[in-house]
Amino acid sequence: MDSPLFVAIAMGDFTGIGPEITLKALAIESKEDLTRYLLIGDPGGTRDLNERLGLGLSLSSYETTDHSDRFRLWNPLGQELGRPLPAGSPDAARAAVAWVREGAQKCLRGELDALVTAPVNKEAIVRSGLKFTGQTELLSSLAGVARTTMMLLGRDDRERWLRVGLATTHVPLRAVAEHLTAERIQTAIELSAQACLDLGLSRARIGVCGLNPHAGEGGEMGTEEITTIGPAVKAAQDRHIDAVGPLSADSLFYYAYRGDYDAVVAMYHDQGLAPLKMVAFEHGVNWTLGLPFIRTSPDHGTAYDIAGKGVANPSSMLAAIRLAKQLARDRRSPAG
């Protein structure tokens, strides 16, 4: 009999809602199977929060020899965070990055089946003195891979899905055009198509957004569709990928939402995430494609304004945990 999955959760910025949604999600999901979880964060703060929320999770130390414990706490920094901490504390921001690093390194060593990362705050991390673009970029660097794509996916209350891969991620809007290359777009198309297969979909039809209004109007409103996006779509088609585009983004998402496409490749962050979050804000998941290990995350931020109030909704974290487990099980028992 296969051993239970072992999934790490890097608990994010401890002054945000990451720890709360993590514990709430685990209290729900732990009833479903025997998955073991490594909670990488602040042990004292996690235990206190578990008690305050009345969740009753049995939390043990990672250093214990009893590996059958379901929920194990681990802080690679050794020293616990002080309390209370103001929102966006530099100590909490630096710790959050260290915990993500630890989870990734354990995955790379084959010690874990998947990594789920709770929200961090980019502004707080940069203010703390660290160079940081985003968790996707950090994990890509740690894994030593260049071909990665951020995919956001989620469903509405009628089980209608949107899956959106991004050709660029955390880039200022004024710099998007200069960051777009045919290679980046082709990578996003190929990895998005593979993601559809990994999810067990019967089809992997990818709709590709244009960059400009009306997909450039034949060059009248910009030429990126002709010089960059179109050639990337053609290259993907030559590799027998069912890709269509470039298409006007203002209508493509409608057609994807009704099921004409299985995933959309957007050219920049807000072009893809605004419609996704409109449809599935509470259930959206961030999935990093192209890593040598599974990494998912909730699709929202640290929500400092409600942190510590016990009202944070764990639905997106729960969806992230469930997707990580689904992918991990499939990797253990690939079809055929």
PLY file of the C-alpha trace (Angstrom):
ply
format ascii 1.0
element vertex 336
property float x
property float y
property float z
element edge 335
property int vertex1
property int vertex2
end_header
0.00 0.00 0.00
1.34 3.43 -0.92
2.40 5.66 1.95
0.27 8.78 2.57
1.13 11.92 0.67
3.44 14.37 2.44
2.57 17.97 1.52
4.34 21.07 2.80
2.58 24.37 3.39
4.80 27.44 3.65
2.61 29.56 5.89
3.36 32.93 4.33
3.42 36.34 5.98
2.48 35.70 9.60
0.98 39.17 9.92
-1.48 38.34 7.14
-4.20 35.72 6.84
-1.95 32.89 5.60
-1.71 31.01 8.92
-5.45 31.35 9.55
-6.58 30.06 6.17
-4.00 27.26 6.36
-5.30 25.91 9.66
-8.95 26.38 8.69
-8.41 24.57 5.39
-6.59 21.70 7.09
-9.35 21.31 9.64
-11.70 20.68 6.71
-9.44 18.68 4.40
-7.86 16.44 7.05
-11.15 14.56 7.34
-10.86 13.40 3.71
-7.75 11.21 3.78
-4.51 10.46 5.65
-2.27 13.03 3.95
0.52 14.29 6.21
1.38 17.98 6.29
4.56 19.85 7.11
3.66 23.38 8.23
6.70 25.57 7.62
6.24 28.65 9.74
6.29 29.90 13.30
5.47 26.97 15.65
4.47 29.05 18.67
2.27 31.37 16.66
0.69 28.43 14.85
-0.16 26.64 18.08
-1.61 29.81 19.59
-3.76 30.41 16.50
-4.97 26.80 16.46
-6.14 27.26 20.03
-7.73 30.67 19.44
-9.68 29.36 16.44
-10.79 26.28 18.37
-9.78 23.95 15.55
-8.29 21.20 17.70
-5.60 20.15 15.22
-2.96 17.93 16.80
0.27 19.78 16.00
3.63 18.13 16.68
7.22 19.15 16.13
9.01 18.17 12.92
11.95 16.99 15.00
9.92 14.22 16.64
10.75 10.66 15.61
7.09 9.71 15.18
6.63 10.31 11.48
3.01 9.18 11.63
1.90 12.53 13.05
-0.41 14.21 10.57
0.55 17.85 11.24
4.17 18.69 11.92
5.59 22.15 12.56
8.97 23.26 11.25
10.81 26.56 11.44
14.17 26.35 9.62
15.14 29.73 11.11
15.29 28.26 14.61
14.20 31.48 16.30
10.49 32.19 16.60
8.94 35.47 15.54
8.26 37.99 18.27
4.71 38.95 19.10
2.81 41.10 18.50
4.03 42.04 15.03
2.68 44.97 13.00
1.20 44.26 9.58
3.97 43.99 7.00
6.68 43.47 9.62
10.14 43.11 8.03
10.84 40.10 10.28
7.65 38.39 9.13
8.37 39.23 5.48
11.90 37.80 5.56
10.70 34.70 7.41
7.98 34.11 4.80
10.61 34.01 2.04
12.82 31.66 4.05
9.89 29.29 4.57
9.13 29.19 0.84
12.79 28.45 0.14
12.80 25.63 2.66
9.71 24.02 1.17
11.14 24.23 -2.34
14.46 22.75 -1.30
12.76 19.84 0.44
10.72 19.21 -2.71
13.84 19.32 -4.85
15.45 16.73 -2.55
12.44 14.47 -2.97
11.35 14.72 0.67
7.87 16.04 -0.13
5.15 15.32 -2.65
4.08 18.95 -3.14
4.42 22.49 -1.86
1.54 24.86 -1.16
2.49 28.45 -0.40
0.34 30.83 1.63
0.24 34.52 0.64
3.25 36.81 1.01
3.40 40.56 0.48
5.85 41.69 -2.19
5.99 45.28 -0.94
6.79 44.18 2.62
9.48 41.80 1.39
11.19 44.46 -0.72
10.99 46.95 2.17
12.65 44.35 4.40
15.76 44.54 2.24
15.33 41.47 0.04
15.31 41.48 -3.74
12.01 39.89 -4.70
9.82 39.83 -7.80
7.38 37.09 -6.81
7.13 33.54 -5.53
6.92 32.13 -9.07
10.19 33.79 -10.02
11.86 32.75 -6.74
10.87 29.11 -7.16
11.96 29.07 -10.81
15.37 30.36 -9.76
15.72 27.84 -6.94
14.81 25.00 -9.29
17.16 26.29 -11.99
14.49 26.29 -14.67
13.74 29.03 -17.18
10.58 27.66 -18.82
7.88 28.24 -16.21
4.42 29.74 -16.43
2.01 31.02 -13.82
-1.43 29.51 -14.32
-4.50 30.64 -12.40
-7.52 28.38 -12.46
-10.87 28.30 -10.75
-14.56 27.52 -11.13
-17.79 29.30 -10.45
-20.77 27.91 -8.52
-22.01 26.16 -11.69
-18.70 24.30 -12.18
-17.66 26.46 -15.13
-13.88 26.76 -15.22
-11.38 29.35 -16.36
-7.73 28.40 -16.68
-5.33 31.21 -17.51
-1.62 30.96 -18.26
0.44 34.15 -18.25
3.08 35.00 -20.84
4.50 37.64 -18.47
3.96 37.93 -14.74
4.98 40.76 -12.43
5.93 43.36 -15.02
4.89 47.04 -15.05
2.24 47.62 -17.71
4.44 50.09 -19.58
7.11 47.36 -19.94
4.93 44.44 -21.03
5.50 44.85 -24.77
9.28 44.85 -24.42
9.16 41.74 -22.19
6.97 39.78 -24.59
8.89 37.40 -26.82
7.69 34.63 -29.08
9.62 32.18 -26.89
7.82 33.31 -23.71
4.44 33.06 -25.37
5.19 29.67 -26.88
6.31 28.41 -23.45
3.04 29.59 -21.91
1.03 27.89 -24.67
2.93 24.60 -24.40
2.84 24.44 -20.60
-0.84 25.40 -20.52
-1.64 22.60 -22.96
0.33 20.15 -20.84
-1.51 21.37 -17.75
-4.83 20.47 -19.38
-3.51 16.95 -19.94
-2.18 16.76 -16.37
-5.65 17.67 -15.15
-7.11 14.77 -17.09
-9.10 16.91 -19.51
-10.21 15.25 -22.72
-8.99 18.19 -24.78
-6.33 20.89 -24.57
-7.55 23.74 -26.78
-5.70 26.95 -26.00
-7.00 30.41 -26.85
-4.25 33.02 -27.08
-4.95 36.67 -26.31
-3.68 39.56 -28.36
-1.86 42.35 -26.54
-3.59 45.32 -28.13
-7.29 46.25 -28.37
-9.08 44.08 -30.94
-5.85 42.02 -31.28
-4.20 44.93 -33.04
-6.70 45.43 -35.88
-4.29 44.03 -38.47
-1.48 46.30 -37.31
-3.53 49.48 -37.00
-3.46 49.39 -33.18
-0.08 47.76 -32.66
2.06 45.18 -34.36
2.89 42.70 -31.58
0.17 40.35 -32.80
1.87 40.18 -36.20
5.52 40.18 -35.15
5.47 38.19 -31.90
2.21 36.55 -30.83
1.16 35.15 -34.21
4.52 33.44 -34.84
4.39 31.89 -31.32
0.93 30.47 -32.01
2.11 29.10 -35.36
5.14 27.48 -33.71
2.87 25.81 -31.16
0.57 24.58 -33.94
3.59 23.15 -35.72
4.19 21.11 -32.55
0.64 19.73 -32.88
-0.80 21.88 -30.10
-4.39 22.99 -30.58
-3.75 26.72 -30.19
-5.84 29.52 -31.67
-4.97 33.21 -31.86
-4.10 35.91 -31.36
-7.69 36.72 -30.43
-9.20 39.86 -28.95
-9.06 39.44 -25.18
-12.33 41.27 -24.59
-14.25 38.40 -26.20
-11.90 35.44 -25.77
-12.62 35.09 -22.06
-16.34 34.88 -22.75
-15.82 32.01 -25.19
-13.43 30.26 -22.81
-15.90 30.64 -19.96
-18.64 28.94 -21.98
-16.27 26.06 -22.79
-14.95 26.74 -26.28
-11.38 26.76 -24.97
-9.81 24.73 -22.17
-7.27 27.39 -21.22
-6.38 30.94 -22.16
-2.88 32.39 -22.51
-2.91 36.05 -21.50
-0.14 38.49 -22.33
0.08 40.22 -18.97
-0.95 39.85 -15.34
-4.17 41.83 -15.10
-5.39 40.87 -18.58
-5.68 37.30 -17.34
-6.30 37.63 -13.62
-9.11 40.19 -13.66
-11.59 37.86 -15.43
-10.35 34.83 -13.48
-10.90 36.51 -10.13
-14.26 37.84 -11.24
-15.39 34.28 -11.86
-13.59 32.38 -9.11
-12.11 34.69 -6.50
-12.97 32.43 -3.57
-11.85 29.21 -5.27
-8.99 30.34 -7.50
-5.62 28.59 -7.40
-2.19 29.70 -8.58
-0.30 26.75 -10.10
3.32 27.13 -11.22
3.78 25.17 -14.44
7.20 23.90 -15.50
8.75 23.32 -12.08
10.22 19.89 -11.29
7.87 19.72 -8.30
4.22 20.59 -7.63
3.54 24.07 -6.30
0.15 25.67 -5.79
-1.07 28.71 -3.87
-4.25 30.64 -3.13
-4.89 33.37 -5.69
-5.30 36.19 -3.16
-3.00 38.26 -0.98
-2.21 38.75 2.69
-5.39 40.77 3.47
-3.79 42.67 6.36
-7.09 44.45 6.99
-8.80 41.31 8.28
-5.79 39.42 9.65
-6.25 38.30 13.23
-10.02 38.73 13.19
-10.85 35.08 12.54
-13.04 35.90 9.52
-10.74 34.91 6.62
-12.29 32.56 4.05
-10.12 29.45 3.52
-11.77 28.38 0.25
-8.90 29.36 -2.05
-6.32 27.70 0.23
-8.49 24.59 0.40
-8.67 24.51 -3.40
-4.88 24.92 -3.60
-4.31 22.02 -1.21
-6.75 19.81 -3.10
-5.18 20.55 -6.47
-1.69 19.84 -5.10
-2.89 16.50 -3.76
-4.66 15.61 -7.01
-1.51 16.30 -9.02
0.68 14.44 -6.53
-1.52 11.35 -6.65
-1.46 11.41 -10.44
2.33 11.62 -10.45
2.51 8.61 -8.18
0.08 6.63 -10.35
0.28 7.98 -13.90
-2.41 6.83 -16.28
-1.47 3.69 -18.14
0 1
1 2
2 3
3 4
4 5
5 6
6 7
7 8
8 9
9 10
10 11
11 12
12 13
13 14
14 15
15 16
16 17
17 18
18 19
19 20
20 21
21 22
22 23
23 24
24 25
25 26
26 27
27 28
28 29
29 30
30 31
31 32
32 33
33 34
34 35
35 36
36 37
37 38
38 39
39 40
40 41
41 42
42 43
43 44
44 45
45 46
46 47
47 48
48 49
49 50
50 51
51 52
52 53
53 54
54 55
55 56
56 57
57 58
58 59
59 60
60 61
61 62
62 63
63 64
64 65
65 66
66 67
67 68
68 69
69 70
70 71
71 72
72 73
73 74
74 75
75 76
76 77
77 78
78 79
79 80
80 81
81 82
82 83
83 84
84 85
85 86
86 87
87 88
88 89
89 90
90 91
91 92
92 93
93 94
94 95
95 96
96 97
97 98
98 99
99 100
100 101
101 102
102 103
103 104
104 105
105 106
106 107
107 108
108 109
109 110
110 111
111 112
112 113
113 114
114 115
115 116
116 117
117 118
118 119
119 120
120 121
121 122
122 123
123 124
124 125
125 126
126 127
127 128
128 129
129 130
130 131
131 132
132 133
133 134
134 135
135 136
136 137
137 138
138 139
139 140
140 141
141 142
142 143
143 144
144 145
145 146
146 147
147 148
148 149
149 150
150 151
151 152
152 153
153 154
154 155
155 156
156 157
157 158
158 159
159 160
160 161
161 162
162 163
163 164
164 165
165 166
166 167
167 168
168 169
169 170
170 171
171 172
172 173
173 174
174 175
175 176
176 177
177 178
178 179
179 180
180 181
181 182
182 183
183 184
184 185
185 186
186 187
187 188
188 189
189 190
190 191
191 192
192 193
193 194
194 195
195 196
196 197
197 198
198 199
199 200
200 201
201 202
202 203
203 204
204 205
205 206
206 207
207 208
208 209
209 210
210 211
211 212
212 213
213 214
214 215
215 216
216 217
217 218
218 219
219 220
220 221
221 222
222 223
223 224
224 225
225 226
226 227
227 228
228 229
229 230
230 231
231 232
232 233
233 234
234 235
235 236
236 237
237 238
238 239
239 240
240 241
241 242
242 243
243 244
244 245
245 246
246 247
247 248
248 249
249 250
250 251
251 252
252 253
253 254
254 255
255 256
256 257
257 258
258 259
259 260
260 261
261 262
262 263
263 264
264 265
265 266
266 267
267 268
268 269
269 270
270 271
271 272
272 273
273 274
274 275
275 276
276 277
277 278
278 279
279 280
280 281
281 282
282 283
283 284
284 285
285 286
286 287
287 288
288 289
289 290
290 291
291 292
292 293
293 294
294 295
295 296
296 297
297 298
298 299
299 300
300 301
301 302
302 303
303 304
304 305
305 306
306 307
307 308
308 309
309 310
310 311
311 312
312 313
313 314
314 315
315 316
316 317
317 318
318 319
319 320
320 321
321 322
322 323
323 324
324 325
325 326
326 327
327 328
328 329
329 330
330 331
331 332
332 333
333 334
334 335
